[in-house]
Amino acid sequence: MNPHSTVPILRASPCVSPRVSPRSHEHGSFTPLGQRIGEHHQHQPHQHNEDDQEHNQSMISGGSIGLSHANIQRMGSFTPHMEDKLRRKVKFYFMNPCEKWKARRRFPWKLLLQIFKLVLVNVQLIIFGYDRSAHINFLEKNNLAFEHVFLKKWDPTFETMPYPPAIGKYAVYTRPVLDEYLNFALEAYDNVSKSLGTYDYLLDENGTKVPMQLCKTYFNEANLQPSKKKYTFDSRVDTKCVPLVPLKNGTMNNYSVKDILESQNVSFSFERLVKLELKFPLMTIHLRTKDAVLDEPDCFQFDVTILYDNSGHNGEVPITIKFEPTTLECHGHLLRDDDNKSALGGLMAFDVFIIVISALSMTLCIRSLFRAQQLKAEVVDFFLKRRGKKLSVYDRLEFLDMWYVLIVINDIVTIAGSACKLELENKDSNNYENAGILLGTGSLFVWFGVLRYLGFFEKYNILILTMKRASPNIIRFLTCAMFFYFGFTLCGWVVLGPYHIKFRSVSTASECLFSLVNGDDMFVTFSVIGENANPVIWYYSRIFLYTFISLFIYVVLSLFIAVIMDTYETIKYHYEHGFPKGELMDFVEQCTDEVTSSLYQTEDHRGCDTNIFCCCCQRKNPDDIPNEYTSLIR
């Protein structure tokens, strides 16, 4: 080999950081690797090679430069060109969609897909909302009709929700009145055709209507003697149901439940009674209104239950009515059946299309998360081998995009909600609640997901950054505040619960205190316990409420706002003076290549522009061919 021949000099990119060889490190200067080798052959006479080799060997063996064989191997694993290329890859990862388009002509598929999905999901939610409103409104109006038809002396004032309530509970307090209410319900069932609703009876195998059932739940044993202060009690309960068929009294029907039970040799003791239930089925057809998307009627079976609750054994028996709807298959003919079938087919096709779009969005986001973890592994390997240190946990988390995680969760919820909607449209299910929860939550998350792309713009990003930076402090602050809050909640429930309607249960006590924190209904909360109440409880309630309101409104709430404002001011300061950077960002910012640099396109070997599903392309990577641009140590 000609001693004066040269090796092609390696061109240094702006991204190349000063990486030194043992000689250049000793003299504090830097020369690119290719240029260093070329200059060595150009300027060093051949006769000095052996002396230089002996000198280098003595320096290495003598430890003057402190490099072991392992360190030399570690530093040789990444050439300056490879390090430069890795910087550009990481910088490209942190670019926004517009910058990625300028750098590598990568079309922002995920951005376009999220906007398209936002429109589709909200159109689907609006269509479902109208259909669900018509369904729920139909059920609520039927429940209201049942209260007026089957409950004696029902008054519309029981239907309102004034607070505090202007009237007491709908209940009975004497046995004769209970008998009257039972008789009234039985007679109403026998004459249900007189009601304005489209109701009919469920027929048995013989074609006769199914009778009303009286189910009584009672203790196995309960012999109470208050005057003698004696009792015999067995808390185990049993339930027995008997049919209520009106007795014939000439041409008139006898609707006396007491007489019907006596004719069947059935009796019950109020001392043992836990509850009475009147159960009966009714059939009806829901004619769709203009609020519904489809006009095909639905057939229902209502399993109605009237409950007379004596579980408190306190002299008051509250009465409630409820029913369980069951969707049945209808057999009928629509005059506009073709139009209805076309509309139904279009809705189902639209739901299937949303499932496909959501699955595509989820696939793209999972692919991006997977590629980010691959890039993180490269960067971690670089820092470990080239710099001899591990990448910090905070810098590693930079490669986990929680926005993509949120979008993946949103897509899963949307797919599940669309599947439930398909079951409803196909009459395979009647569970509007699950479909509503899933579709509503999916719409909420899809709006959150679009915030990711607004966060790339500085003027829109301050809210997201403030929430992100303030989250640790907010969580710590709320953790401490929760101890105060739960203490007040339990104390208010135990002490004030028997005297105050807002503290009757733990949940209502918590809701009352949360409302007080937000300044809601303070005077009513104070005035519920009047001066005629127990003096100890009255004074205690005042001390309790004043202390809670003063502590949470004037101290806790003010400090909570201060925590957020402090973070907001910090973010504003960083916008003006620059954000603090970790090792990863320092590593990336050493690359000064513009986004329009041709290096981004020449190093893009994946060839995935036209195939958005491609995760591993078959194009051969030039880095697999050993040269001065690749690792010197294999």
C-alpha positions in Angstrom: 0.0 0.0 0.0 1.3 3.5 -0.9 2.0 5.3 2.3 1.1 8.6 0.8 -2.3 7.5 -0.5 -5.4 9.0 1.1 -8.7 7.8 2.4 -11.8 9.7 1.3 -12.5 12.4 3.8 -15.9 12.1 5.7 -18.1 15.2 5.4 -19.3 16.4 8.8 -23.0 17.3 9.1 -24.0 20.1 11.4 -25.5 17.4 13.7 -22.1 15.8 14.3 -20.9 16.4 17.9 -17.2 16.6 18.8 -16.3 13.0 19.3 -12.5 12.5 19.8 -10.0 9.8 19.3 -7.4 9.0 21.9 -4.9 11.4 20.3 -7.2 14.3 19.7 -8.6 13.9 23.2 -5.1 14.3 24.6 -4.6 17.6 22.7 -8.1 18.9 23.2 -8.9 19.1 19.5 -11.3 17.3 17.2 -10.9 16.0 13.7 -13.5 13.9 11.9 -12.7 10.3 11.7 -12.2 10.0 7.9 -10.2 13.3 7.8 -8.1 12.2 10.7 -7.2 8.9 8.9 -6.4 10.7 5.6 -4.2 13.4 7.3 -2.3 10.7 9.1 -1.4 9.0 5.8 -0.6 12.3 4.1 1.7 13.9 6.6 3.3 11.0 8.5 6.4 9.4 6.9 6.3 5.6 6.5 9.4 5.1 8.7 7.7 6.5 11.8 4.8 4.0 11.7 6.6 1.6 14.0 7.6 4.3 16.5 4.0 5.6 16.6 2.6 2.2 17.1 5.0 1.6 20.0 4.1 5.0 21.5 0.4 4.4 21.3 0.8 1.0 22.7 2.8 2.3 25.6 0.3 5.1 26.3 -2.6 2.6 26.3 -0.8 0.0 28.4 0.5 2.7 30.7 -2.9 4.1 31.4 -2.0 7.6 30.5 -5.3 8.1 28.6 -7.4 5.7 30.8 -8.9 3.7 27.9 -9.5 0.0 28.3 -10.2 -2.4 25.5 -13.9 -2.3 26.5 -14.0 1.5 26.3 -12.4 1.5 22.8 -14.9 -1.0 21.7 -17.8 1.0 23.2 -16.6 4.2 21.5 -16.1 2.5 18.2 -19.7 1.2 18.1 -21.0 4.6 16.9 -19.3 6.6 14.2 -20.0 10.4 14.0 -22.2 9.8 11.0 -24.3 7.2 12.8 -24.6 9.6 15.8 -25.6 12.4 13.4 -28.2 10.1 11.8 -29.7 9.1 15.2 -30.0 12.8 16.1 -32.0 13.4 13.0 -34.3 10.4 13.7 -35.0 11.6 17.2 -35.6 15.2 16.0 -37.9 13.9 13.3 -39.9 12.0 16.0 -40.5 15.2 18.0 -41.6 17.2 14.9 -45.2 18.2 14.4 -47.2 16.9 11.3 -46.4 20.0 9.2 -42.7 19.7 9.9 -42.7 16.0 9.1 -44.4 16.8 5.8 -41.6 19.3 5.0 -38.9 16.9 6.1 -39.9 13.6 4.5 -43.1 14.4 2.7 -44.9 12.2 5.2 -48.6 12.8 4.8 -50.3 13.4 8.2 -52.6 10.3 8.0 -53.3 10.2 11.8 -54.2 13.9 11.9 -56.6 13.6 9.0 -58.0 10.4 10.4 -58.7 11.9 13.8 -60.5 14.9 12.3 -62.5 12.6 10.1 -63.3 10.3 13.0 -64.3 13.3 15.1 -67.0 14.2 12.6 -68.2 10.6 12.2 -68.4 9.8 15.9 -70.3 13.0 16.7 -72.8 12.4 13.9 -73.3 8.8 15.2 -73.7 10.2 18.7 -76.4 12.7 17.6 -78.3 10.0 15.8 -78.1 7.7 18.8 -79.1 10.5 21.1 -82.4 11.2 19.3 -83.2 7.5 19.3 -82.3 7.0 22.9 -84.2 10.1 24.0 -87.4 8.7 22.3 -86.9 5.3 24.0 -86.2 6.7 27.5 -89.0 9.2 27.2 -91.4 6.4 26.3 -90.4 4.4 29.4 -90.6 7.3 31.7 -94.1 8.3 30.5 -95.3 4.7 30.9 -94.0 4.6 34.5 -95.8 7.9 35.2 -99.0 6.4 33.7 -98.7 3.3 35.9 -98.4 5.5 39.0 -101.7 7.2 38.2 -103.5 4.0 37.2 -102.4 1.5 39.9 -101.6 3.7 42.9 -104.6 5.0 44.8 -104.7 8.8 45.6 -101.6 9.4 43.6 -101.0 13.2 43.3 -98.9 15.0 40.7 -97.0 16.7 43.5 -95.2 13.4 44.1 -93.7 13.7 40.6 -91.9 16.9 41.2 -88.5 17.2 42.8 -88.6 20.3 45.1 -85.9 20.7 47.7 -86.6 20.4 50.5 -89.6 18.3 49.6 -93.0 20.1 50.2 -94.8 16.8 50.9 -94.0 13.6 52.6 -93.6 10.1 51.2 -96.3 8.2 49.3 -97.0 5.7 52.1 -99.7 4.0 54.2 -99.8 3.8 58.0 -102.8 1.6 58.9 -103.9 -1.9 57.9 -107.3 -0.9 56.5 -105.7 1.7 54.3 -103.2 -0.9 53.1 -106.1 -3.2 52.2 -107.8 -0.4 50.2 -104.6 0.3 48.2 -104.2 -3.5 47.4 -107.8 -3.7 46.3 -107.4 -0.6 44.1 -104.4 -2.0 42.3 -106.1 -5.3 41.7 -109.2 -3.7 40.2 -107.0 -1.4 38.1 -105.2 -4.4 36.6 -108.5 -6.1 35.8 -109.7 -2.9 34.0 -106.4 -1.9 32.4 -108.2 -1.5 29.0 -109.8 1.6 30.4 -106.5 3.4 30.6 -105.3 5.6 27.7 -102.2 3.6 27.1 -102.0 0.8 24.5 -101.8 -2.0 27.1 -102.9 -5.6 26.9 -102.5 -8.8 29.0 -100.0 -11.5 28.7 -101.8 -14.7 27.7 -100.9 -18.2 29.0 -101.0 -21.4 27.0 -104.8 -21.6 27.4 -105.3 -18.1 26.0 -106.3 -16.6 29.3 -104.7 -13.6 30.9 -101.9 -14.1 33.4 -103.3 -13.2 36.9 -101.7 -10.7 39.2 -99.3 -12.3 41.8 -99.1 -11.3 45.5 -95.7 -12.1 46.8 -95.0 -11.7 50.5 -91.6 -11.8 52.2 -91.7 -12.6 55.9 -89.5 -13.6 58.8 -89.6 -17.3 59.7 -90.5 -16.4 63.3 -91.3 -13.1 64.9 -93.4 -13.1 68.1 -93.3 -9.6 69.6 -94.8 -8.7 73.0 -93.9 -5.1 73.7 -95.9 -4.8 76.9 -94.1 -7.8 78.4 -90.8 -6.8 76.8 -90.5 -10.3 75.3 -89.9 -11.5 71.8 -89.0 -14.5 69.7 -87.3 -13.7 66.5 -85.7 -15.5 63.6 -84.1 -13.2 61.0 -84.2 -15.7 58.2 -86.8 -14.7 55.6 -88.9 -16.6 53.1 -91.0 -15.6 50.1 -94.3 -17.0 48.9 -96.4 -15.9 45.9 -100.1 -16.5 45.4 -102.3 -15.6 42.3 -105.0 -12.9 42.8 -108.1 -13.9 40.8 -111.1 -11.7 41.6 -114.0 -13.5 43.2 -117.4 -13.6 41.5 -120.2 -12.0 43.4 -123.1 -12.5 41.1 -122.4 -10.4 38.1 -119.9 -8.2 40.0 -116.3 -9.0 40.7 -115.0 -8.9 44.3 -111.6 -7.3 44.3 -111.0 -7.7 48.1 -107.5 -9.1 48.4 -108.3 -10.1 52.0 -111.2 -12.3 50.8 -109.2 -13.8 48.0 -106.4 -14.8 50.4 -108.9 -16.3 52.9 -110.5 -18.3 50.0 -107.0 -19.8 49.5 -106.3 -20.3 53.2 -103.5 -17.8 53.1 -102.8 -15.3 55.8 -99.9 -13.2 57.0 -98.8 -11.5 60.2 -97.7 -7.9 60.0 -95.2 -8.6 62.8 -93.4 -11.0 60.4 -94.0 -9.1 57.2 -90.9 -7.6 55.5 -92.6 -6.5 52.3 -95.5 -7.1 49.9 -95.2 -7.1 46.1 -97.9 -7.0 43.5 -96.4 -8.4 40.2 -98.1 -8.5 36.8 -97.0 -8.4 33.2 -98.4 -6.0 30.5 -97.8 -5.9 26.8 -97.5 -2.8 24.7 -96.3 -1.4 21.4 -94.2 1.7 21.1 -95.2 3.8 18.1 -92.2 5.9 17.1 -92.5 9.6 17.2 -90.9 12.3 15.1 -87.9 12.3 17.5 -86.9 8.8 16.5 -84.7 8.2 13.4 -86.6 5.0 12.5 -90.4 4.7 12.5 -90.6 1.0 13.0 -92.7 0.2 16.1 -91.2 -1.7 19.0 -93.0 -4.4 21.0 -92.4 -4.5 24.8 -93.4 -6.6 27.8 -93.5 -4.7 31.0 -93.0 -6.7 34.2 -94.6 -4.3 36.7 -93.9 -4.5 40.5 -95.7 -2.5 43.1 -93.7 -2.6 46.4 -95.1 -2.1 49.9 -91.9 -1.9 51.9 -92.2 -2.8 55.6 -88.5 -3.5 56.1 -88.1 -0.6 58.5 -90.9 -1.9 60.9 -91.4 1.7 62.0 -95.1 2.1 61.2 -94.6 3.6 57.8 -94.9 1.5 54.6 -93.7 3.4 51.5 -95.2 2.5 48.2 -93.2 2.5 44.9 -93.9 1.2 41.5 -91.3 0.1 38.9 -91.2 -2.1 35.8 -88.6 -4.0 33.8 -89.0 -3.6 30.0 -88.2 -6.5 27.7 -88.0 -6.0 23.9 -90.0 -8.6 21.9 -90.0 -9.4 18.3 -92.8 -7.7 16.4 -94.7 -9.2 13.5 -96.3 -6.4 11.5 -96.2 -4.5 8.2 -95.2 -1.0 7.5 -96.8 0.9 4.6 -93.3 2.5 4.1 -91.4 -0.7 4.8 -88.9 -0.2 2.0 -87.9 3.3 3.2 -87.5 2.0 6.7 -85.3 -0.9 5.6 -83.2 1.4 3.6 -82.7 3.8 6.5 -81.9 0.9 8.9 -79.4 -0.5 6.4 -77.8 2.9 6.0 -77.5 3.3 9.8 -75.9 -0.2 10.2 -73.5 0.4 7.4 -72.6 3.8 8.9 -71.9 2.1 12.3 -69.7 -0.6 10.6 -67.8 2.1 8.7 -67.1 3.9 12.1 -65.8 0.6 13.5 -63.4 0.2 10.5 -62.2 3.8 10.8 -61.7 3.4 14.6 -59.8 0.1 14.0 -57.6 1.9 11.4 -56.9 4.7 13.8 -56.1 2.3 16.6 -53.7 0.4 14.3 -51.8 3.6 13.3 -51.5 4.7 16.9 -50.3 1.3 18.1 -47.8 1.3 15.2 -46.5 4.7 16.3 -46.2 3.6 19.9 -44.3 0.6 18.8 -41.9 2.6 16.6 -41.3 5.0 19.4 -40.3 2.2 21.7 -37.9 1.0 19.0 -36.4 4.4 18.7 -36.1 4.7 22.5 -34.2 1.4 22.5 -31.7 2.8 19.9 -31.2 6.0 22.0 -30.8 4.1 25.3 -28.3 1.8 23.6 -26.4 4.9 22.2 -26.2 6.6 25.6 -25.1 3.4 27.2 -22.4 2.5 24.7 -21.2 5.9 23.5 -21.5 7.9 26.7 -21.4 5.2 29.3 -24.6 6.3 31.1 -28.2 5.3 31.3 -30.9 7.6 29.9 -33.0 9.0 32.7 -36.6 7.8 33.4 -37.9 11.3 32.5 -36.2 11.2 29.1 -37.4 7.7 28.5 -41.0 8.7 29.1 -40.6 11.3 26.3 -41.0 8.3 23.9 -44.3 7.3 25.4 -46.9 9.5 23.8 -49.9 9.4 26.2 -52.0 11.1 23.6 -51.7 8.0 21.4 -52.6 5.9 24.4 -55.7 8.0 24.9 -56.6 7.6 21.3 -56.2 3.9 21.4 -58.5 3.7 24.5 -61.0 6.0 22.7 -61.0 3.7 19.6 -61.6 0.6 21.7 -64.5 2.4 23.5 -65.9 3.6 20.2 -65.8 0.2 18.6 -67.5 -1.4 21.6 -70.2 1.3 21.6 -70.8 0.9 17.9 -71.2 -2.8 18.4 -73.8 -2.2 21.1 -75.6 0.2 18.8 -75.7 -2.4 16.0 -77.3 -4.9 18.5 -79.9 -2.3 19.3 -80.7 -1.6 15.7 -80.9 -5.4 15.0 -83.3 -5.9 17.9 -80.8 -8.2 19.6 -80.5 -6.1 22.7 -82.4 -3.4 24.6 -79.5 -2.1 26.7 -79.4 1.5 25.8 -77.5 2.4 28.9 -74.3 0.5 28.0 -74.4 1.8 24.4 -74.9 5.4 25.7 -72.1 5.2 28.2 -69.6 3.8 25.6 -70.6 6.2 22.8 -70.7 9.2 25.1 -67.3 8.4 26.6 -65.9 7.7 23.1 -67.0 11.1 21.9 -65.5 12.7 24.9 -62.1 11.0 24.3 -62.1 11.8 20.6 -62.4 15.5 21.4 -59.5 15.1 23.9 -57.4 13.4 21.2 -57.7 16.3 18.9 -56.1 18.5 21.5 -52.8 16.7 20.8 -52.5 18.4 17.4 -53.5 21.8 18.8 -50.6 21.4 21.3 -48.1 21.7 18.5 -49.0 25.4 18.2 -47.4 27.6 20.9 -50.4 29.8 21.5 -52.8 26.9 22.0 -50.4 24.8 24.0 -50.3 26.7 27.3 -53.4 25.0 28.8 -52.0 21.6 28.0 -48.6 22.4 29.4 -50.0 24.0 32.5 -52.1 20.9 33.3 -49.2 18.6 32.6 -46.7 20.5 34.7 -49.3 21.1 37.5 -50.5 17.5 37.7 -48.0 16.2 40.2 -48.5 19.2 42.6 -52.3 19.0 42.1 -52.3 15.3 43.0 -50.3 15.8 46.1 -52.4 18.7 47.2 -55.7 16.9 46.6 -54.4 13.9 48.5 -53.8 16.0 51.6 -57.2 17.8 51.1 -59.0 14.5 50.8 -58.1 13.6 54.4 -59.9 16.8 55.6 -62.8 16.2 53.2 -63.4 12.5 54.1 -63.2 13.4 57.8 -65.9 16.1 57.5 -68.0 13.8 55.4 -68.1 10.9 57.9 -68.5 13.2 60.8 -71.4 15.0 59.2 -73.1 11.7 58.3 -72.8 10.3 61.8 -73.7 13.4 63.8 -76.1 15.3 61.5 -77.5 12.5 59.4 -80.5 11.7 61.6 -81.6 15.4 61.7 -80.5 16.7 58.3 -81.9 15.5 55.0 -78.6 16.4 53.2 -76.6 14.1 55.5 -78.8 11.0 55.5 -76.2 8.9 53.7 -72.5 9.1 53.1 -73.0 9.9 49.4 -75.5 12.7 50.1 -73.2 14.1 52.8 -70.3 14.2 50.4 -72.5 15.8 47.7 -73.7 18.4 50.2 -70.2 19.4 51.3 -68.9 19.5 47.7 -71.8 21.9 46.9 -70.9 24.1 49.9 -67.3 24.3 48.6 -68.7 25.7 45.4 -71.0 28.1 47.2 -74.3 26.3 46.5 -77.4 26.4 48.8 -75.6 27.5 51.9 -78.6 29.1 53.7 -80.8 26.1 53.2 -78.1 23.8 54.6 -78.0 25.9 57.7 -81.8 26.3 58.1 -82.8 22.6 57.7 -81.9 22.1 61.4 -84.1 24.7 63.0 -84.0 26.2 66.5 -86.5 23.7 67.7 -84.1 20.8 67.2 -81.9 19.4 69.9 -79.8 22.3 71.2 -76.6 20.3 71.2 -77.1 19.2 67.6 -78.1 22.8 66.6 -74.9 24.3 68.0 -72.7 21.5 66.7 -74.2 21.9 63.2 -73.3 25.6 63.2 -69.7 25.0 64.4 -69.4 22.1 61.9 -70.6 24.1 58.9 -68.8 27.3 59.7 -65.5 25.4 60.2 -65.9 23.5 56.9 -66.8 26.5 54.8 -64.1 28.7 56.2 -61.4 26.0 55.9 -62.2 24.9 52.3 -63.4 28.1 50.7 -60.9 30.5 52.2 -57.9 28.2 52.6 -58.0 25.0 50.6 -59.6 26.4 47.5 -57.4 29.5 47.5 -54.3 27.4 47.8 -55.5 25.1 45.1 -55.8 28.0 42.7 -52.4 29.3 43.8 -50.8 26.0 42.9 -52.2 26.2 39.3 -51.4 29.9 39.0 -47.8 29.2 40.1 -47.4 26.6 37.4 -49.0 29.0 34.8 -46.5 31.7 35.7 -43.7 29.2 35.4 -44.8 28.2 32.0 -45.0 31.8 30.9 -41.5 32.4 32.1 -40.2 29.4 30.2 -41.9 30.6 27.1 -40.0 33.8 27.4 -36.6 32.4 28.5 -36.7 28.9 27.3 -37.7 25.6 28.8 -35.2 23.5 30.9 -33.8 20.6 28.8 -32.7 17.2 29.8 -30.0 15.1 28.3 -32.2 13.9 25.5 -33.2 17.4 24.4 -29.6 18.6 24.6 -28.7 15.7 22.4 -31.4 16.5 19.8 -30.7 20.2 19.7 -27.1 19.7 18.7 -28.6 18.9 15.3 -29.0 22.2 13.4 -30.4 20.7 10.2 -33.5 22.5 9.0 -36.6 20.5 8.4 -36.3 21.1 4.7 -32.8 19.5 4.6 -32.4 16.8 2.0 -30.8 14.6 4.7 -34.1 13.7 6.1 -35.4 12.3 2.8 -32.1 10.5 1.9 -32.1 8.8 5.2 -35.7 7.7 5.0 -35.3 4.0 4.0 -38.7 2.8 5.2 -40.6 3.6 2.0 -43.9 3.7 3.9 -45.3 6.8 2.3 -47.9 5.0 0.2 -48.5 2.1 2.6 -49.8 3.4 5.9 -49.9 0.0 7.4 -46.3 -0.8 6.7 -44.3 -1.4 9.9 -41.3 -3.3 8.4 -40.5 -2.5 4.7 -38.5 -4.8 2.6 -36.2 -2.1 1.1 -32.6 -2.9 2.0 -31.0 -0.6 4.5 -27.6 0.8 3.2 -26.4 0.7 6.8 -26.2 -3.1 6.5 -23.3 -2.7 4.0 -20.1 -2.1 6.1 -18.3 1.2 5.2 -17.0 4.2 7.0 -20.6 5.3 7.7 -21.4 2.2 9.8 -20.1 0.7 13.0 -16.4 0.0 13.0 -17.0 -2.9 15.4 -19.4 -5.7 14.4 
